[in-house]
Amino acid sequence: QVQLVESGGGTVQAGGSLKLSCTPSGTGKIAGACGMGWYRQAPGKERELVTDIDRDGTTRYADSVKGRFSISQDNAKNTLFLQMNSLKIEDTAVYYCAARVKLRDRMGSYCPSDANFWGQGTQVTVSP
């Protein structure tokens, strides 16, 4: 069973930067995933997509982070990254790494449309 492990969270002042990392435990390879992504959940709010990247490299970002956040993956290091710049107080949340891993049914293997593997989350707090 693949588990995703996030690191890099912490407390930073508004305007600062943080870089989150996500690595699968065991023998999981991010290069083999259909897609990888970062989600976040702020207190009292629903979890939301921050950014994701498909196997072909296509990325998408929430409007609230465009131009400030950047997703990347290093297949050689088997690590997914989230570079967060110009952080705002409203970016405070628990950030989760997620993966869309192929499933198999009697028809064969397929990529799910939603993430089916999640990390435990890492807290990001942006202070005034």
For each residue, the residues with C-beta under 8 A, 3 or more apart:
1: 26
2: 24 25 26 27 28 99 101 117
3: 24 25 26 28 117 119
4: 22 23 24 25 28 97 98 99 117 118 119
5: 22 23 24 25 97 119 120
6: 9 20 21 22 95 96 97 119 120 121 122
7: 20 21 22 23 122
8: 18 19 20 21 122
9: 6 18 20 95 122 123 124
10: 18 123 124 125
11: 125 126 127
12: 16 17 18 87 124 125 126 127
13: 16 126 127 128
14: 87 88 89 126 127 128
15: 86 87
16: 12 13 87 126
17: 12 83 84 85 86 87
18: 8 9 10 12 84 87 124
19: 8 81 82 83 84
20: 6 7 8 9 38 81 82 84 95 97 122 124
21: 6 7 8 79 80 81
22: 4 5 6 7 30 36 38 79 80 81 82 97 119
23: 4 5 7 77 78 79 80
24: 2 3 4 5 28 29 30 78 99
25: 2 3 4 5 28
26: 1 2 3
27: 2
28: 2 3 4 24 25 32 78
29: 24 32 33 75 78
30: 22 24 33 36 73 75 78 79 80 99
31: 73 75 78
32: 28 29 101 102
33: 29 30 36 55 99 100 101
34: 54 55 99 100 101 102 111 112
35: 52 53 54 55 99 100 111 115
36: 22 30 33 52 53 71 73 80 97 98 99 100
37: 49 50 51 52 53 71 97 98 99 100 115
38: 20 22 49 50 51 52 71 80 82 95 96 97 98
39: 47 48 49 50 95 96 98 115
40: 47 48 50 91 93 94 95 96 124
41: 45 46 47 48 93 94 96 121
42: 45 90 92 93 94
43: 93
44:
45: 41 42 48 93
46: 41
47: 39 40 41 96
48: 39 40 41 45 62
49: 37 38 39 52 60 62
50: 37 38 39 40 61 62 65 69 82 95
51: 37 38 59 60 61 62 65 69 70 71 82
52: 35 36 37 38 49 59 60 71 98
53: 35 36 37 57 58 59 71 72 73 80
54: 34 35 57 58 59
55: 33 34 35
56:
57: 53 54
58: 53 54
59: 51 52 53 54 71
60: 49 51 52
61: 50 51 65 66 69 71
62: 48 49 50 51 65 66
63: 66
64: 90
65: 50 51 61 62 68 69 84 91
66: 61 62 63 69
67:
68: 65 84 85 86 87
69: 50 51 61 65 66 82 83 84 85
70: 51 82 83 85
71: 36 37 38 51 52 53 59 61 80 81 82 83
72: 53 80 81 83
73: 30 31 36 53 79 80 81
74: 77 78 79 81
75: 29 30 31 78
76:
77: 23 74
78: 23 24 28 29 30 31 74 75
79: 21 22 23 30 73 74
80: 21 22 23 30 36 38 53 71 72 73 97
81: 19 20 21 22 71 72 73 74
82: 19 20 22 38 50 51 69 70 71 95
83: 17 19 69 70 71 72
84: 17 18 19 20 65 68 69 87 91 124
85: 17 68 69 70
86: 15 17 68
87: 12 14 15 16 17 18 68 84 91 124 126
88: 14 91 126
89: 14 92 126 127 128
90: 42 64 126
91: 40 65 84 87 88 124 126
92: 42 89 124 125 126
93: 40 41 42 43 45 123 124
94: 40 41 42 121 122 123 124
95: 6 9 20 38 39 40 50 82 121 122 123 124
96: 6 38 39 40 41 47 118 119 120 121
97: 4 5 6 20 22 36 37 38 80 118 119
98: 4 36 37 38 39 52 115 117 118 119
99: 2 4 24 30 33 34 35 36 37 115 116 117 118
100: 33 34 35 36 37 111 112 113 114 115 116 117
101: 2 32 33 34 112 116 117
102: 32 34 109 110 111 112
103: 109 110 111 112 116
104: 108 109 110
105: 108 110
106:
107: 110
108: 104 105
109: 102 103 104
110: 102 103 104 105 107
111: 34 35 100 102 103
112: 34 100 101 102 103 115 116
113: 100
114: 100
115: 35 37 39 98 99 100 112 118
116: 99 100 101 103 112
117: 2 3 4 98 99 100 101
118: 4 96 97 98 99 115
119: 3 4 5 6 22 96 97 98 122
120: 5 6 96
121: 6 41 94 95 96
122: 6 7 8 9 20 94 95 119
123: 9 10 93 94 95
124: 9 10 12 18 20 40 84 87 91 92 93 94 95
125: 10 11 12 92
126: 11 12 13 14 16 87 88 89 90 91 92
127: 11 12 13 14 89
128: 13 14 89
